[in-house]
């Protein structure tokens, strides 16, 4: 009974609120889809196009502000992120994107969105102006590293790399950083089964290599090579080693310390078996040194 009285009073208040001040209520509704970072530098505006439940939107807001802090604390770049970033929550399982002022997130409904990965691109910069003029290796490698460390989509990158080694299918590092060649590895124009496999493999290589670099030589050194032009010169300058030397130590580290993913782990990786079945259709030349 007491509850009913409280409810009645509450409804009266609500109605009074509605009749006397409707614009404020509207403004409040809008504000619910905005998240501001703790330092006040960036405002995220969420477009719930997929119409996911309010709890999911709230979770995304929390993840955004938390990931913002984590990304900003991990490495510093000279890129200044956009003050306003639109976050589009979309239906389906297409590939998510992180642009300058827009992030398209698929899979939000079931928590399968790579929010930290895309936010890493958007906050730290990519190329000169969100492009591939400075390659893909450090940018995609770091994005997967960050998602693994702070995000929801965990990926056993070293174990998958070991599987590629066991198959005798490792893409040479100098091809992955070659600006004349890397588009067809990381971003092939025609995505048939082999194009898909090449792209996914390139991402795994980048992620495993960058994770190795960070774990072995630290974030301070990695910060000096992230999204930098002329990567092979940067390697020599920062690590005192050329591309082949770094590649050699990385691959022997993987070979010595890791096994292929267990069956259960493989089953959890999205599209893993379609990747495996497509690897043989890749042009052998890609793996040749
Ligand atoms: Zn990415």
Boltz pocket constraint, residues with backbone or C-beta under 6 A from the ligand:
constraints:
  - pocket:
      binder: B
      contacts: [[A, 117], [A, 118], [A, 121], [A, 139], [A, 140], [A, 143]]
      max_distance: 6.0
